[in-house]
Amino acid sequence: MQLSNETSRSTLTDERGVSILARSLFKEMRTQGYSPDQIVGLSSELIELVRDDLRSGLAAE
């Protein structure tokens, strides 16, 4: 039971960390003058990279 609680806390911490990172990156990009369209473009590129990485991982299995 304790392992489950530790795992849940770790997952929650990871999710919070990702959320904080995303907000920080967004704020920094806006401060640096990036437009919302440019930020969406970056997000799309990141999603594409993750998709490709997942696909290559599946192909290796």
N, C-alpha and C positions, 0 to 999 in steps of 0.2 A: 504494500500500500504506500509506503514512504517513497519508493522509487517513482510511483505514478505521480505523486505530488511534486517531487523534484523535477520530473520531466515536464509537468504542466507549467511549473514556474519558469523553467528554462525556455519553453516555447513562448510563454507570455513575454519574457524579457527579450527574446529575439524579435518578436513582433513589434514591441515598443521601440527597440533599437532601429529596426527598419523604418518605422514610421518617423522617428526623429531624424534619421538620415535623409529621408525623402523630403521632409519639411525644410531641413537645413539646406539641402541642395537646391530646392526650389527657390527659397529666399535669396540664396547667394546668386543664383542665376538671374533672378529679377533685378537684384542690386547691381549686377554687372551689365545690365541693359539687354538681356535676352528677352525676346518677345514671347508671349504665350505660344504662338505657333512654333517657334524654335524649340521651346521646351517640350511641346508635344512631339516634335520631330525626334528629339533626343530619346524621349520615352519609347517611341515606336522602334527606334534602332536598338534600344536595350532589350525590348521584348523580342525582337527578331534574333538577337544574339542568344538569348536564353532558349528560344524555340530551337535554334540550330544546335545548341549544346545538348538539349534534351533529346533531339532526334539522333544525334551521333551517339549518345549514350544508349539509346534503345537499339541502334544498329549493332552496337558492340556486344549486346547480350545474346 
